Amino acid sequence: MIDQSVKMLPGIQIWLLLGLFLAWGRPGNAQNSVHLRINQLGYLASDVKEALVFSKQPFREKLQLRHAEDSSLVLEGKPLRVKTATWGSFDYYYSFDFSSVAKPGSYYLQTKTSGIKTIAFPVGPQAYAGKHETLLEFMRQQRCGYNPTLDMVCHEKDGRSFYGSMPDSTYLDLSGGWHDAGDQLKYLITGSYATAHLLMAFELYPDRFADAYNALGQPGSNGIPDVLDEAKWGLDWIHKMHPAPEVLFHQVADDRDHRGFKIPNQDNSDYGWGANSYRAAYAATGTPQGLGTYKSEATGLANLAGRSAAAMALAARIWEEHLQDSSYAAKCRKAALSLYALGRNQEGYQQGNSYGAPYRYNEETWADDMEWAAAEVYALTKEPAYLDQAKAYALQSSNQDAWTVRDTAAHYQLYPFINMGHYALHRHVDEDFKETLEGYYQEGIAYTLKRAAQNPFHIGVPFIWCSNNLLNSLVAQVILYEKMSGDDQFRPFLAAQRDWLFGRNPWGTSMFTGMPAAGEYPEDVHTSVYVMLGLEVPGGLVDGPIYRSIHDSLLGLTLNDPDEFAHLQNRHVVYQDDVGDYSTNEPTMDGTAGAILMMAHFGIPVK
């Protein structure tokens, strides 16, 4: 896709071209041009709206905001020099605030003299209307079992057990769930979080979700909001992964999956029973595991049991209160209590397993998950013991489990990337404890805000693997903090984090596939459906920028095409829209699910 910053208006005069040549170098040389960065998806009327301009030479033009319909002038002004450290090879950064523009409509920004302009973007309530439904479209693409996007059934033989009380290779039905990312593994680590997050998003914004698909993800209303259909896909799989009170499976398949791009129902991976057959299913034991070269670490299984219990308790309330389905509510209630008890009995964490490569989900936290579980189970049962336990877990977790107060972390070490337990518990405790919980969120926001003040994009996350997941979690934390405390001082910071995800970043690209359709977004994504079938499924959040020190050390990472963003990269952080870059351009299931709360928050009620 073409960098929007180098598009020129027709009819430009020869003297102007000469002036540009003298000021910035040869016209058309993207390395020396002026770059405009906005949130391509758009803005609400009340949003802080700040565009960014950067170049290698001083920028002396004015910027103009114009109506897209007729190009009439709305606002004109000189951008202000940004007084922070620069980003990479560009020395001059300027901000242009157009927050005063609140009238609904379609607009674009352009430089007054040279005519460099952005795409048209909306202002008003429709900017985010229904956009969370696009993310659900990507979630349906990730379904294992029946996949409605591909209209096929895959991995029907999942799986055969390893570790735990069952004899190795015992078959049990673990079909269903979601493929984790561009690969076809299934993890309870991410699946439990995605499920619980979808349910919490619905509980917070029940009027903003449509009903356009049935339970199988096929077009057609079934009387259930699509977000709950998707959450139930995850719930049903968690029920399978917890077939008995003392049994919990945590992973189906491993990196033996990584045998090139493949259609899901033609999986060439072989776990000992031939290609496209049974796959290994790992029981959570709270002990290190690994059938191949590499071993995971483990001290318990409360992280998995806690998140799963939180999801089940949320589901029990929602299916009872919103859907009047007492039978399914009772099933989820039973599972919630069983899973929570399992977590209490085996406190600690269980990590993901790898086989022939060193990469795995390195989660090392669990008190945050048990806090979330205890708070949700208390809301379900009203039994005081659960409230006492939730408060104890909250104090134990505090911010010790949070990446927001650290400068770096290992891959998924501090997962989930937001402690939902603090919010879930807040409504049930006294004023003093409420202030404690608010303080945990506020401390993390303040720490990331301090980091953001050091760069012109006002971005506050460390660029570890899956930095975009950190970003949407930080956005959610600011949203929930405001709901808890009533303190809205962080709204400008919130806007900057959100806007980064939709184009106000060095590369000028949205981080969601196909969003907006007329903008710059990840195209050459690391997924089989794109590589083999040419399908561009919108709504998937890619991993995002990563420290070059991490990126350049990863195994098997090679670009298929020249880096279209080469002129925008710096020495420290890299993002590449290339099929071969699994570290920055692979859409993730849990990252996409984790952005649905953010998108629903900025959306509007369904009529």
C-alpha positions in Angstrom: 0.0 0.0 0.0 1.2 3.6 -0.7 2.4 5.8 2.1 -0.3 8.5 2.3 2.3 11.2 3.1 3.7 11.3 -0.4 0.4 11.8 -2.4 0.5 15.2 -4.2 -2.3 17.3 -5.5 -2.4 17.8 -9.2 -1.5 21.1 -10.9 1.4 21.9 -8.7 3.6 24.6 -10.1 7.2 24.2 -11.3 8.5 26.8 -8.9 7.0 24.9 -6.0 8.6 21.7 -7.1 11.9 23.5 -7.3 11.3 24.9 -3.8 10.5 21.4 -2.4 13.6 20.1 -4.1 15.8 22.7 -2.4 14.1 22.3 1.0 13.6 18.6 1.2 15.6 16.9 -1.6 14.4 15.3 -4.8 10.5 15.2 -5.0 9.1 11.8 -4.5 12.0 10.7 -2.3 9.9 9.4 0.6 13.0 9.6 2.9 13.0 13.4 2.6 9.3 14.2 2.4 6.8 15.5 4.9 4.7 12.9 6.7 1.2 13.5 8.1 -0.1 11.2 10.8 -3.7 10.9 12.0 -6.2 8.4 13.4 -7.5 7.1 10.0 -10.5 5.5 11.6 -11.7 8.9 12.9 -12.7 10.8 16.0 -15.6 11.4 18.3 -16.8 15.0 18.6 -15.4 15.2 22.2 -12.1 13.6 21.4 -8.7 15.3 21.7 -7.7 15.4 18.0 -4.0 15.9 17.4 -2.3 15.2 14.1 1.5 14.8 13.9 3.8 16.1 11.2 7.4 15.0 10.9 10.3 15.6 8.4 14.0 15.8 8.1 14.0 19.5 7.6 12.1 22.3 9.4 8.5 22.4 8.4 7.3 26.0 7.7 3.9 25.5 6.1 0.5 25.8 7.6 -1.9 22.9 7.8 -5.5 23.0 6.6 -8.5 21.0 7.7 -11.0 20.7 4.9 -14.4 19.1 4.3 -14.0 16.0 2.2 -17.3 16.6 0.3 -16.3 19.9 -1.3 -12.8 20.7 0.0 -14.1 23.8 1.7 -11.7 25.1 4.4 -12.6 24.4 8.0 -9.5 25.3 10.0 -6.0 26.6 9.2 -3.0 26.9 11.5 0.7 26.5 12.0 1.6 23.2 13.8 3.7 23.5 16.9 7.1 22.0 17.3 7.1 19.0 19.6 9.6 19.3 22.4 10.6 15.7 23.1 13.3 13.4 22.0 12.9 12.5 18.3 12.1 9.2 16.8 14.7 7.7 14.5 16.1 9.6 11.5 13.6 12.4 11.5 14.6 15.5 13.4 11.5 17.7 13.2 8.1 16.8 14.8 5.1 19.1 15.0 1.6 18.7 16.4 -1.6 20.2 15.1 -4.6 20.3 17.4 -8.0 20.4 15.8 -10.0 19.3 18.9 -12.3 22.3 18.4 -13.8 20.7 15.3 -16.8 18.7 16.6 -19.3 19.0 13.8 -20.1 15.5 12.4 -18.7 15.1 8.9 -15.9 13.8 6.8 -12.6 15.7 6.7 -9.0 15.6 5.5 -5.8 17.4 6.5 -3.4 18.9 4.0 -0.3 21.0 3.9 -1.3 24.5 2.6 1.5 25.0 0.0 2.7 21.6 -1.1 -0.7 19.9 -1.0 0.3 16.7 0.9 -2.8 15.3 2.4 -4.3 12.5 4.5 -7.2 10.3 3.6 -10.7 11.4 4.5 -11.7 10.5 8.1 -14.9 10.9 10.0 -15.7 13.1 13.0 -18.8 12.2 15.0 -20.6 9.3 16.7 -20.5 7.1 13.6 -16.7 7.0 13.6 -16.6 3.9 15.8 -20.2 2.7 15.3 -20.2 -1.1 14.9 -16.5 -1.4 14.5 -16.3 -3.9 17.3 -18.4 -6.2 15.1 -15.5 -6.1 12.5 -13.2 -7.5 15.2 -15.7 -10.3 15.8 -15.5 -11.1 12.1 -11.9 -11.9 12.6 -12.6 -14.0 15.7 -15.0 -16.1 13.6 -12.1 -16.7 11.2 -10.1 -18.1 14.0 -12.6 -20.8 15.0 -11.4 -24.3 15.1 -13.8 -27.1 14.4 -16.4 -25.6 12.2 -14.9 -22.4 10.6 -17.6 -20.2 9.1 -15.2 -18.0 7.2 -13.9 -21.1 5.3 -17.1 -23.2 5.6 -15.0 -26.2 6.6 -14.5 -28.4 9.6 -10.9 -28.9 10.9 -9.1 -30.7 13.6 -11.9 -33.0 14.5 -9.5 -35.5 16.1 -8.2 -33.1 18.9 -6.8 -34.7 20.9 -4.7 -37.3 22.8 -3.6 -36.5 26.3 -0.2 -36.2 27.8 0.7 -35.7 31.4 -1.9 -35.7 34.1 -3.9 -38.6 35.5 -5.0 -40.2 32.2 -2.6 -42.6 30.4 -0.6 -40.9 27.7 -2.4 -40.9 24.3 -5.9 -41.3 25.8 -8.4 -39.8 23.4 -10.9 -37.1 24.5 -12.9 -34.6 22.5 -11.1 -31.2 22.7 -12.4 -30.0 19.3 -13.5 -26.4 19.1 -12.0 -23.2 20.5 -9.9 -20.8 18.5 -6.7 -21.0 16.6 -4.3 -18.9 18.5 -2.8 -16.7 15.7 -1.5 -17.4 12.2 -0.7 -20.9 13.5 -3.3 -23.5 14.4 -2.4 -24.2 18.1 -5.0 -23.8 20.8 -4.1 -22.4 24.2 -6.2 -22.1 27.4 -3.8 -19.3 28.3 -5.2 -17.1 25.6 -8.6 -18.7 25.0 -9.7 -18.2 28.7 -8.7 -14.5 28.6 -10.4 -13.9 25.2 -13.6 -15.6 26.4 -13.7 -13.6 29.7 -12.9 -10.4 28.0 -15.7 -10.8 25.5 -18.1 -11.4 28.3 -16.9 -8.4 30.3 -17.2 -6.2 27.2 -20.8 -7.3 26.9 -21.5 -6.7 30.5 -20.1 -3.2 30.3 -21.9 -2.3 27.0 -24.8 -4.6 26.5 -26.6 -2.2 24.1 -23.8 -1.9 21.6 -23.7 -5.4 20.1 -25.6 -6.5 17.1 -27.2 -9.9 16.2 -26.4 -10.7 12.6 -25.0 -14.2 12.9 -26.1 -17.5 14.4 -24.2 -19.7 16.8 -22.1 -21.3 14.0 -21.0 -17.8 12.8 -23.2 -18.0 9.7 -25.2 -15.0 8.6 -28.6 -14.8 10.2 -30.0 -13.6 13.5 -30.6 -16.1 16.3 -31.8 -13.8 19.1 -28.3 -13.7 20.8 -25.8 -10.9 20.4 -22.9 -12.0 18.2 -20.4 -11.2 21.0 -22.1 -13.8 23.2 -22.2 -16.4 20.4 -18.5 -15.9 20.1 -17.9 -16.0 23.8 -20.0 -19.3 23.9 -17.6 -20.8 21.3 -14.9 -20.2 23.9 -17.0 -21.3 26.8 -17.9 -24.6 25.2 -14.3 -25.4 24.6 -13.3 -24.5 28.2 -16.0 -26.9 29.4 -14.3 -29.6 27.3 -10.9 -28.7 28.6 -12.2 -29.2 32.2 -13.9 -32.7 31.9 -13.7 -33.5 35.6 -13.3 -31.5 38.9 -9.5 -32.4 39.1 -8.7 -32.3 35.4 -7.8 -29.2 33.3 -6.2 -29.3 29.9 -4.2 -26.2 28.9 -3.0 -26.7 25.3 -3.8 -28.6 22.1 -0.9 -29.0 19.6 2.6 -27.5 19.8 5.2 -26.1 17.5 5.2 -29.3 15.5 2.3 -27.3 13.8 4.8 -25.0 12.2 5.3 -26.7 8.9 4.6 -23.8 6.6 1.2 -22.2 5.7 -1.7 -24.6 5.4 -5.4 -24.8 5.1 -6.8 -25.9 8.5 -8.6 -29.0 7.3 -5.4 -30.1 5.5 -3.0 -29.9 8.4 0.3 -31.5 7.6 1.6 -31.6 11.1 2.2 -35.1 12.6 2.1 -35.8 16.3 2.8 -39.5 15.9 -0.5 -40.6 14.3 0.1 -39.3 10.7 -0.6 -36.0 9.1 -3.9 -34.2 9.7 -4.8 -36.6 12.5 -4.7 -36.6 16.3 -2.9 -33.8 18.1 -1.2 -33.7 21.5 -3.3 -32.4 24.3 -1.5 -31.2 27.4 -3.0 -31.6 30.9 -2.2 -28.9 33.4 -0.2 -30.5 36.2 1.5 -27.5 37.8 4.8 -29.0 36.9 7.3 -28.3 34.0 6.4 -30.1 30.8 7.8 -30.7 27.3 7.7 -33.7 25.0 10.6 -32.4 22.9 13.8 -30.4 23.4 12.4 -27.6 25.4 10.6 -27.6 28.8 8.1 -25.1 30.2 8.2 -23.8 33.7 5.3 -24.3 36.1 4.5 -23.9 39.8 0.7 -24.5 39.8 -2.3 -23.9 37.6 -4.2 -21.0 39.2 -3.6 -18.7 36.3 -5.5 -21.0 33.9 -8.1 -22.1 36.4 -8.6 -18.5 37.7 -9.2 -17.0 34.3 -11.5 -19.8 33.3 -13.4 -19.6 36.5 -13.9 -15.8 35.9 -15.2 -16.5 32.4 -17.6 -19.2 33.7 -19.0 -17.0 36.5 -19.5 -14.1 34.1 -21.3 -16.5 31.7 -23.5 -17.9 34.5 -24.8 -14.4 35.3 -25.2 -13.3 31.7 -27.0 -16.4 30.5 -29.4 -16.3 33.5 -30.1 -12.5 33.5 -29.9 -11.6 29.8 -30.7 -14.8 27.9 -33.0 -16.5 30.5 -31.2 -19.8 29.8 -31.1 -21.3 33.3 -29.7 -24.6 32.0 -26.6 -23.2 30.5 -26.2 -20.8 33.4 -26.3 -23.6 35.8 -23.6 -25.5 33.8 -21.4 -22.5 33.8 -22.0 -21.9 37.5 -20.9 -25.4 38.3 -17.8 -25.1 36.2 -16.9 -21.7 37.8 -17.0 -23.2 41.3 -15.0 -26.3 40.2 -12.4 -24.3 38.4 -12.0 -21.8 41.3 -11.5 -24.6 43.7 -8.9 -26.1 41.4 -7.0 -22.8 41.4 -7.2 -22.6 45.2 -5.8 -26.1 45.6 -2.9 -25.5 43.1 -1.8 -21.9 43.3 0.9 -20.9 40.9 1.2 -20.8 37.1 1.3 -23.2 34.2 3.1 -22.0 31.0 2.6 -22.9 27.4 4.6 -25.9 26.0 6.9 -25.9 23.0 8.5 -28.9 21.3 11.3 -28.1 19.0 11.7 -24.3 19.3 12.4 -22.1 22.4 9.3 -19.9 22.0 6.3 -20.3 24.3 3.9 -18.3 26.5 6.0 -17.5 29.5 3.3 -16.5 31.9 4.5 -16.2 35.5 1.6 -14.6 37.3 -1.6 -16.0 38.8 -2.8 -13.9 41.8 -4.4 -11.4 39.4 -6.4 -14.3 37.8 -7.5 -15.6 41.1 -8.6 -12.1 42.2 -10.7 -11.8 39.0 -12.2 -15.3 39.6 -13.0 -14.7 43.3 -14.6 -11.4 42.5 -16.8 -12.8 39.8 -17.7 -15.9 41.8 -18.6 -13.6 44.7 -20.9 -11.6 42.4 -22.5 -14.9 41.4 -22.9 -16.5 44.8 -22.7 -13.6 47.3 -20.8 -15.9 49.7 -18.6 -13.7 51.9 -15.6 -16.1 51.8 -15.1 -15.4 48.1 -15.0 -11.6 48.7 -12.4 -12.0 51.5 -10.3 -14.2 49.2 -10.6 -11.7 46.3 -9.3 -8.9 48.5 -6.4 -11.0 49.6 -5.5 -11.8 46.1 -5.8 -8.1 45.1 -3.3 -7.2 47.7 -1.0 -10.0 46.7 -1.2 -9.1 43.0 -1.3 -5.2 43.5 1.0 -4.1 40.7 3.5 -6.9 41.1 1.9 -8.6 38.2 1.7 -5.5 35.9 3.9 -4.7 33.0 2.7 -1.1 33.3 5.2 -0.3 36.0 8.1 -2.0 34.3 10.4 -1.2 31.4 10.4 -4.6 29.9 9.2 -8.2 30.4 9.5 -11.6 28.7 7.0 -12.8 26.1 3.6 -13.0 27.9 5.4 -13.1 31.3 2.9 -10.7 32.9 -0.2 -11.9 31.3 -3.0 -10.9 31.0 -1.8 -7.4 30.1 -4.5 -5.9 32.3 -5.7 -7.0 35.7 -9.5 -7.2 35.2 -9.8 -8.4 38.8 -9.3 -4.9 40.2 -12.3 -3.6 38.2 -14.4 -6.7 38.9 -13.8 -6.4 42.7 -14.1 -2.6 42.9 -17.9 -2.5 43.1 -18.1 -4.9 46.0 -15.7 -3.3 48.6 -15.7 -0.3 50.9 -14.4 3.1 50.0 -10.9 2.6 51.4 -10.4 -0.5 49.4 -11.9 1.1 46.3 -9.2 3.7 46.6 -6.5 1.0 46.9 -7.8 -0.7 43.7 -8.0 2.6 41.8 -4.5 3.4 43.0 -3.1 0.2 41.3 -4.6 1.3 38.0 -3.6 4.9 38.4 0.0 4.0 39.2 0.3 2.0 36.0 -1.2 4.7 33.9 1.1 7.4 35.4 4.2 5.2 34.8 3.3 4.7 31.1 2.3 8.4 30.8 5.8 9.3 32.0 7.3 7.0 29.3 4.9 8.6 26.7 6.3 12.1 27.5 9.6 11.0 26.1 8.5 10.6 22.5 6.6 12.7 20.0 3.9 10.1 19.5 3.0 10.1 23.2 3.1 6.3 23.2 3.6 4.6 26.6 4.3 0.9 26.0 7.6 -1.0 25.9 8.0 -2.6 22.5 8.2 -6.2 23.6 6.6 -8.9 21.4 2.9 -8.2 21.0 3.2 -4.5 21.9 -0.2 -3.8 20.3 -1.8 -6.1 22.9 -0.2 -4.0 25.6 -1.6 -0.9 24.0 -5.2 -2.0 23.8 -4.9 -3.3 27.4 -3.6 0.1 28.5 -6.5 1.8 26.7 -8.9 -0.6 28.6 -7.2 0.2 31.9 -7.7 4.0 31.4 -11.3 3.4 30.5 -11.9 1.2 33.6 -10.0 3.5 35.9 -12.3 6.4 34.8 -15.4 4.2 35.4 -14.1 3.3 38.9 -12.9 6.7 40.0 -14.7 9.3 37.9 -11.3 10.8 37.2 -11.1 11.8 33.5 -7.7 13.5 33.5 -6.2 10.8 31.3 -8.5 11.1 28.3 -5.9 12.9 26.2 -3.4 10.1 27.0 -6.1 7.5 26.1 -6.7 9.2 22.8 -3.0 9.1 21.9 -2.8 5.4 22.6 -5.9 4.6 20.6 -4.8 6.8 17.7 -1.5 5.1 17.5 -3.4 1.8 16.7 -5.1 3.5 13.7 -2.3 5.4 12.0 -0.9 8.1 14.2 2.4 6.2 14.3 5.7 6.4 12.4 4.5 4.0 9.7 1.2 5.7 9.1 -0.6 2.4 9.2 -3.6 1.0 11.2 -2.7 -2.1 13.2 -6.0 -3.8 12.3 -6.5 -5.6 9.1 -8.9 -3.9 6.7 -9.6 -1.0 9.0 -10.3 1.5 7.7 -11.0 0.1 4.3 -9.8 3.2 2.4 -6.7 3.6 4.6 -3.3 2.1 5.2 -3.5 -1.2 7.1 -1.7 -4.5 7.3 -2.1 -6.4 4.1 0.6 -9.0 3.8 -0.2 -10.6 7.1 1.3 -13.8 8.4 -1.8 -16.1 8.1 -2.6 -19.1 6.0 -5.9 -17.8 4.7 -4.1 -14.8 3.2 -1.1 -16.6 1.8 -2.9 -19.6 0.4 -6.4 -18.3 -0.4 -5.9 -14.6 -0.8 -8.5 -13.8 1.9 -8.2 -10.5 3.6 -10.3 -10.8 6.7 -10.8 -7.5 8.4 -10.6 -6.8 12.2 -7.4 -8.7 13.1 -5.0 -6.9 15.4 -1.4 -7.6 14.4 1.4 -8.1 16.9 2.8 -4.6 16.2 6.2 -2.9 16.6 9.0 -4.7 18.4 12.4 -3.7 19.7 14.9 -4.4 16.9 17.1 -6.2 19.4 14.3 -8.8 19.8 13.3 -8.8 16.2 16.7 -9.4 14.8 17.4 -12.4 17.1 14.3 -14.4 16.1 14.7 -17.6 14.2 13.3 -18.1 10.7 12.2 -14.5 10.2 12.8 -13.3 6.6 11.0 -10.8 4.5 9.3 -11.9 1.3 9.5 -8.4 -0.2 11.5 -5.2 0.3 10.4 -3.3 3.4 8.0 -0.6 2.2 8.5 1.2 5.5 12.3 1.1 5.3 12.5 4.9 5.1 10.4 5.2 8.3 12.2 2.7 10.5 14.6 3.7 13.3 17.5 1.7 14.9 15.5 0.6 17.9 11.9 -0.3 16.9 10.6 -2.0 13.8 7.3 -2.8 12.2 7.0 -4.6 8.8 3.9 -5.3 6.7 5.3 -8.6 5.4 4.1 -12.2 5.4 7.5 -13.3 6.5 7.5 -11.2 9.7 5.7 -13.3 12.2 6.9 -11.1 15.1 5.2 -7.8 14.0 2.6 -8.7 11.3 0.8 -11.8 12.6 -2.8 -11.2 13.8 -3.5 -12.7 17.2 -6.8 -14.0 18.5 -6.4 -12.8 22.1 -5.1 -9.4 21.0 -8.2 -8.9 18.8 -10.5 -10.1 21.5 -8.8 -7.8 23.9 -9.5 -4.7 21.7 -13.3 -5.3 21.6 -13.9 -3.5 25.0 -12.0 -0.5 23.6 -14.0 -0.5 20.3 -17.4 -1.0 22.1 -16.5 1.9 24.5 -16.2 4.3 21.6 -19.1 2.9 19.7 -22.8 3.7 20.0 -25.9 1.7 20.9 -27.5 -0.6 18.3 -30.9 0.8 17.2 
